[in-house]
């Protein structure tokens, strides 16, 4: 059977599959996975300059007219929830709190029916003043990126002196009831890998849920080097030097983190081993960029331009079908460990975490 020509507007091409898609409204793919978790980038802009993400001078941001308007964004989210079976929406960036009117957006998203669970990943700057309003708008959970609790190391990694703002944001999120408050940390060889245990101790003491993430090839500079990556096994070794870790009895399901109980129940810690122990077979995610492109995988070099369909006057079902066909063509895995792997042209800050 020859490859199917999907006839859809594409950015940089798109996947083709030879197997006809069954008549199923959900975001299914040819490997039996169903995407119910939508990651939405609200902006590609950020107020930090983390060394493993972007250069010190920043990046050229998307022109305003290319970013989805609130009306366009909410229409796509309504299609996702009502027609495609999306149950979880995570707001990301860049830095999502740089999106104007964020609290109003959250309130409108949580008003969708059936109501999706809504969470956000943020660097925490400005969260101290806004956590209460975000919770009141309906935000359910929050993840805060924090790679170090040492002020000097924070400045080295982020090129900004904002650690106190992030710590205040974490405290405000917990006070606002955004439970659980999760902390995402990336360890960088020779910079902060020695802080693995201190980060965990800090999170246990404050009631935060820590997740370490292997550094992935998603930097704008394309400077990622596997030899420099602190692996999951190394992270666990650093933690076991000071803590007792036992596998969590909680079923992992489609969650990206492998979890361990710390010291018999004091708390838990997770490790997201995207590179060395990929979890693609259980992936439940679909992604929407700030300029309205849907991606089947974080590492995909194929996108479908949903913004163009909206502005071209297509109806909701036509947009939903374009989304369905994009996910139908999803590859079995991200192929980082294959010889022919090509890093996505867009960096993490432009795709959404």
ABEGO torsion letter per residue (X at the ends): XBBBBAGBBBBGEBBBBABBBBBBABBBBAAGBBBABBBBBABABBABBBAAABBAAEBBBBBAAABBBAAAAAAAAAAAAAAAGBABBBBBOEBAAABBGAAAAAAAAAABOBBBBBBBBBAGBGAAAAAAAAAAAGBABBBBBBABABAAAAAAAAGBBAAAAAAAAAAAAAAAGBOBBBBBBBBBBGAAAAAAAAAAAAAAAAGBBBBBBBBBBABAAGABBAAABBBAAAAAAAAAAABBBBBBABBAEABABBBBBBGGGAEBBBBBBAAABBAAAABABBBBBAAGBBBABAABABBBBAAAAAAAGBBAAAAAAAAAAAAAABBABAGAABAABBBBABBAAAAEX
